[in-house]
Amino acid sequence: MEEFAYTLVQDGRVRISHRDRHVVTLAGAKAATFRARVDGADPAAQQLLMARMTGNFKRGNERLARERSRRS
């Protein structure tokens, strides 16, 4: 299951949600940068990009936590 999802809004904004809860709305240059990077990216790269764009999920321990949860 993918943790993050995004929705493109007609006015150019991008809404990013995490587990079906709205996290952030990107507008302007950030939205344009996101759209350019997400196009053509594989699903794993898209998830990482959305995690980083939210600003609260880029502490560097995401991979470690994911690996620990798989071991249990």
Phi and psi in radians as a Rosetta constraint file:
Dihedral C 1 N 2 CA 2 C 2 CIRCULARHARMONIC -1.420 0.35
Dihedral N 2 CA 2 C 2 N 3 CIRCULARHARMONIC 2.353 0.35
Dihedral C 2 N 3 CA 3 C 3 CIRCULARHARMONIC -1.348 0.35
Dihedral N 3 CA 3 C 3 N 4 CIRCULARHARMONIC -0.732 0.35
Dihedral C 3 N 4 CA 4 C 4 CIRCULARHARMONIC -1.862 0.35
Dihedral N 4 CA 4 C 4 N 5 CIRCULARHARMONIC 2.642 0.35
Dihedral C 4 N 5 CA 5 C 5 CIRCULARHARMONIC -2.518 0.35
Dihedral N 5 CA 5 C 5 N 6 CIRCULARHARMONIC 2.693 0.35
Dihedral C 5 N 6 CA 6 C 6 CIRCULARHARMONIC -2.302 0.35
Dihedral N 6 CA 6 C 6 N 7 CIRCULARHARMONIC 2.688 0.35
Dihedral C 6 N 7 CA 7 C 7 CIRCULARHARMONIC -2.287 0.35
Dihedral N 7 CA 7 C 7 N 8 CIRCULARHARMONIC 2.268 0.35
Dihedral C 7 N 8 CA 8 C 8 CIRCULARHARMONIC -1.529 0.35
Dihedral N 8 CA 8 C 8 N 9 CIRCULARHARMONIC 2.196 0.35
Dihedral C 8 N 9 CA 9 C 9 CIRCULARHARMONIC -1.658 0.35
Dihedral N 9 CA 9 C 9 N 10 CIRCULARHARMONIC 2.610 0.35
Dihedral C 9 N 10 CA 10 C 10 CIRCULARHARMONIC -0.995 0.35
Dihedral N 10 CA 10 C 10 N 11 CIRCULARHARMONIC -0.570 0.35
Dihedral C 10 N 11 CA 11 C 11 CIRCULARHARMONIC -1.441 0.35
Dihedral N 11 CA 11 C 11 N 12 CIRCULARHARMONIC 0.157 0.35
Dihedral C 11 N 12 CA 12 C 12 CIRCULARHARMONIC 1.739 0.35
Dihedral N 12 CA 12 C 12 N 13 CIRCULARHARMONIC -0.138 0.35
Dihedral C 12 N 13 CA 13 C 13 CIRCULARHARMONIC -1.334 0.35
Dihedral N 13 CA 13 C 13 N 14 CIRCULARHARMONIC 2.835 0.35
Dihedral C 13 N 14 CA 14 C 14 CIRCULARHARMONIC -2.244 0.35
Dihedral N 14 CA 14 C 14 N 15 CIRCULARHARMONIC 2.209 0.35
Dihedral C 14 N 15 CA 15 C 15 CIRCULARHARMONIC -1.796 0.35
Dihedral N 15 CA 15 C 15 N 16 CIRCULARHARMONIC 2.215 0.35
Dihedral C 15 N 16 CA 16 C 16 CIRCULARHARMONIC -1.973 0.35
Dihedral N 16 CA 16 C 16 N 17 CIRCULARHARMONIC 2.320 0.35
Dihedral C 16 N 17 CA 17 C 17 CIRCULARHARMONIC -2.167 0.35
Dihedral N 17 CA 17 C 17 N 18 CIRCULARHARMONIC 2.705 0.35
Dihedral C 17 N 18 CA 18 C 18 CIRCULARHARMONIC -2.192 0.35
Dihedral N 18 CA 18 C 18 N 19 CIRCULARHARMONIC 2.054 0.35
Dihedral C 18 N 19 CA 19 C 19 CIRCULARHARMONIC 0.914 0.35
Dihedral N 19 CA 19 C 19 N 20 CIRCULARHARMONIC 0.830 0.35
Dihedral C 19 N 20 CA 20 C 20 CIRCULARHARMONIC 1.162 0.35
Dihedral N 20 CA 20 C 20 N 21 CIRCULARHARMONIC 0.314 0.35
Dihedral C 20 N 21 CA 21 C 21 CIRCULARHARMONIC -2.066 0.35
Dihedral N 21 CA 21 C 21 N 22 CIRCULARHARMONIC 2.247 0.35
Dihedral C 21 N 22 CA 22 C 22 CIRCULARHARMONIC -1.062 0.35
Dihedral N 22 CA 22 C 22 N 23 CIRCULARHARMONIC 2.303 0.35
Dihedral C 22 N 23 CA 23 C 23 CIRCULARHARMONIC -1.946 0.35
Dihedral N 23 CA 23 C 23 N 24 CIRCULARHARMONIC -0.860 0.35
Dihedral C 23 N 24 CA 24 C 24 CIRCULARHARMONIC -2.696 0.35
Dihedral N 24 CA 24 C 24 N 25 CIRCULARHARMONIC 2.667 0.35
Dihedral C 24 N 25 CA 25 C 25 CIRCULARHARMONIC -2.065 0.35
Dihedral N 25 CA 25 C 25 N 26 CIRCULARHARMONIC 2.154 0.35
Dihedral C 25 N 26 CA 26 C 26 CIRCULARHARMONIC -1.670 0.35
Dihedral N 26 CA 26 C 26 N 27 CIRCULARHARMONIC 2.458 0.35
Dihedral C 26 N 27 CA 27 C 27 CIRCULARHARMONIC -2.427 0.35
Dihedral N 27 CA 27 C 27 N 28 CIRCULARHARMONIC 2.843 0.35
Dihedral C 27 N 28 CA 28 C 28 CIRCULARHARMONIC 1.124 0.35
Dihedral N 28 CA 28 C 28 N 29 CIRCULARHARMONIC -2.322 0.35
Dihedral C 28 N 29 CA 29 C 29 CIRCULARHARMONIC -1.124 0.35
Dihedral N 29 CA 29 C 29 N 30 CIRCULARHARMONIC -0.659 0.35
Dihedral C 29 N 30 CA 30 C 30 CIRCULARHARMONIC -1.126 0.35
Dihedral N 30 CA 30 C 30 N 31 CIRCULARHARMONIC -0.699 0.35
Dihedral C 30 N 31 CA 31 C 31 CIRCULARHARMONIC -1.154 0.35
Dihedral N 31 CA 31 C 31 N 32 CIRCULARHARMONIC -0.724 0.35
Dihedral C 31 N 32 CA 32 C 32 CIRCULARHARMONIC -1.127 0.35
Dihedral N 32 CA 32 C 32 N 33 CIRCULARHARMONIC -0.734 0.35
Dihedral C 32 N 33 CA 33 C 33 CIRCULARHARMONIC -1.105 0.35
Dihedral N 33 CA 33 C 33 N 34 CIRCULARHARMONIC -0.754 0.35
Dihedral C 33 N 34 CA 34 C 34 CIRCULARHARMONIC -1.067 0.35
Dihedral N 34 CA 34 C 34 N 35 CIRCULARHARMONIC -0.844 0.35
Dihedral C 34 N 35 CA 35 C 35 CIRCULARHARMONIC -1.062 0.35
Dihedral N 35 CA 35 C 35 N 36 CIRCULARHARMONIC -0.678 0.35
Dihedral C 35 N 36 CA 36 C 36 CIRCULARHARMONIC -1.170 0.35
Dihedral N 36 CA 36 C 36 N 37 CIRCULARHARMONIC -0.668 0.35
Dihedral C 36 N 37 CA 37 C 37 CIRCULARHARMONIC -1.363 0.35
Dihedral N 37 CA 37 C 37 N 38 CIRCULARHARMONIC -0.593 0.35
Dihedral C 37 N 38 CA 38 C 38 CIRCULARHARMONIC -1.341 0.35
Dihedral N 38 CA 38 C 38 N 39 CIRCULARHARMONIC -0.488 0.35
Dihedral C 38 N 39 CA 39 C 39 CIRCULARHARMONIC -1.136 0.35
Dihedral N 39 CA 39 C 39 N 40 CIRCULARHARMONIC 2.152 0.35
Dihedral C 39 N 40 CA 40 C 40 CIRCULARHARMONIC 1.471 0.35
Dihedral N 40 CA 40 C 40 N 41 CIRCULARHARMONIC -0.084 0.35
Dihedral C 40 N 41 CA 41 C 41 CIRCULARHARMONIC -1.405 0.35
Dihedral N 41 CA 41 C 41 N 42 CIRCULARHARMONIC 2.592 0.35
Dihedral C 41 N 42 CA 42 C 42 CIRCULARHARMONIC -1.253 0.35
Dihedral N 42 CA 42 C 42 N 43 CIRCULARHARMONIC 2.834 0.35
Dihedral C 42 N 43 CA 43 C 43 CIRCULARHARMONIC -0.977 0.35
Dihedral N 43 CA 43 C 43 N 44 CIRCULARHARMONIC -0.681 0.35
Dihedral C 43 N 44 CA 44 C 44 CIRCULARHARMONIC -1.148 0.35
Dihedral N 44 CA 44 C 44 N 45 CIRCULARHARMONIC -0.710 0.35
Dihedral C 44 N 45 CA 45 C 45 CIRCULARHARMONIC -1.177 0.35
Dihedral N 45 CA 45 C 45 N 46 CIRCULARHARMONIC -0.630 0.35
Dihedral C 45 N 46 CA 46 C 46 CIRCULARHARMONIC -1.110 0.35
Dihedral N 46 CA 46 C 46 N 47 CIRCULARHARMONIC -0.745 0.35
Dihedral C 46 N 47 CA 47 C 47 CIRCULARHARMONIC -1.081 0.35
Dihedral N 47 CA 47 C 47 N 48 CIRCULARHARMONIC -0.758 0.35
Dihedral C 47 N 48 CA 48 C 48 CIRCULARHARMONIC -1.122 0.35
Dihedral N 48 CA 48 C 48 N 49 CIRCULARHARMONIC -0.742 0.35
Dihedral C 48 N 49 CA 49 C 49 CIRCULARHARMONIC -1.082 0.35
Dihedral N 49 CA 49 C 49 N 50 CIRCULARHARMONIC -0.779 0.35
Dihedral C 49 N 50 CA 50 C 50 CIRCULARHARMONIC -1.130 0.35
Dihedral N 50 CA 50 C 50 N 51 CIRCULARHARMONIC -0.665 0.35
Dihedral C 50 N 51 CA 51 C 51 CIRCULARHARMONIC -1.076 0.35
Dihedral N 51 CA 51 C 51 N 52 CIRCULARHARMONIC -0.735 0.35
Dihedral C 51 N 52 CA 52 C 52 CIRCULARHARMONIC -1.243 0.35
Dihedral N 52 CA 52 C 52 N 53 CIRCULARHARMONIC -0.633 0.35
Dihedral C 52 N 53 CA 53 C 53 CIRCULARHARMONIC -1.233 0.35
Dihedral N 53 CA 53 C 53 N 54 CIRCULARHARMONIC -0.401 0.35
Dihedral C 53 N 54 CA 54 C 54 CIRCULARHARMONIC -1.255 0.35
Dihedral N 54 CA 54 C 54 N 55 CIRCULARHARMONIC -0.434 0.35
Dihedral C 54 N 55 CA 55 C 55 CIRCULARHARMONIC 1.494 0.35
Dihedral N 55 CA 55 C 55 N 56 CIRCULARHARMONIC -0.298 0.35
Dihedral C 55 N 56 CA 56 C 56 CIRCULARHARMONIC -1.895 0.35
Dihedral N 56 CA 56 C 56 N 57 CIRCULARHARMONIC 0.057 0.35
Dihedral C 56 N 57 CA 57 C 57 CIRCULARHARMONIC -2.143 0.35
Dihedral N 57 CA 57 C 57 N 58 CIRCULARHARMONIC 0.475 0.35
Dihedral C 57 N 58 CA 58 C 58 CIRCULARHARMONIC -2.107 0.35
Dihedral N 58 CA 58 C 58 N 59 CIRCULARHARMONIC 0.736 0.35
Dihedral C 58 N 59 CA 59 C 59 CIRCULARHARMONIC -1.457 0.35
Dihedral N 59 CA 59 C 59 N 60 CIRCULARHARMONIC -0.195 0.35
Dihedral C 59 N 60 CA 60 C 60 CIRCULARHARMONIC 1.671 0.35
Dihedral N 60 CA 60 C 60 N 61 CIRCULARHARMONIC -0.089 0.35
Dihedral C 60 N 61 CA 61 C 61 CIRCULARHARMONIC -1.839 0.35
Dihedral N 61 CA 61 C 61 N 62 CIRCULARHARMONIC 0.175 0.35
Dihedral C 61 N 62 CA 62 C 62 CIRCULARHARMONIC -1.104 0.35
Dihedral N 62 CA 62 C 62 N 63 CIRCULARHARMONIC -0.760 0.35
Dihedral C 62 N 63 CA 63 C 63 CIRCULARHARMONIC -1.157 0.35
Dihedral N 63 CA 63 C 63 N 64 CIRCULARHARMONIC -0.760 0.35
Dihedral C 63 N 64 CA 64 C 64 CIRCULARHARMONIC -1.046 0.35
Dihedral N 64 CA 64 C 64 N 65 CIRCULARHARMONIC -0.777 0.35
Dihedral C 64 N 65 CA 65 C 65 CIRCULARHARMONIC -1.122 0.35
Dihedral N 65 CA 65 C 65 N 66 CIRCULARHARMONIC -0.710 0.35
Dihedral C 65 N 66 CA 66 C 66 CIRCULARHARMONIC -1.118 0.35
Dihedral N 66 CA 66 C 66 N 67 CIRCULARHARMONIC -0.727 0.35
Dihedral C 66 N 67 CA 67 C 67 CIRCULARHARMONIC -1.150 0.35
Dihedral N 67 CA 67 C 67 N 68 CIRCULARHARMONIC -0.681 0.35
Dihedral C 67 N 68 CA 68 C 68 CIRCULARHARMONIC -1.150 0.35
Dihedral N 68 CA 68 C 68 N 69 CIRCULARHARMONIC -0.685 0.35
Dihedral C 68 N 69 CA 69 C 69 CIRCULARHARMONIC -1.197 0.35
Dihedral N 69 CA 69 C 69 N 70 CIRCULARHARMONIC -0.501 0.35
Dihedral C 69 N 70 CA 70 C 70 CIRCULARHARMONIC -1.291 0.35
Dihedral N 70 CA 70 C 70 N 71 CIRCULARHARMONIC -0.521 0.35
Dihedral C 70 N 71 CA 71 C 71 CIRCULARHARMONIC -1.239 0.35
Dihedral N 71 CA 71 C 71 N 72 CIRCULARHARMONIC -0.522 0.35
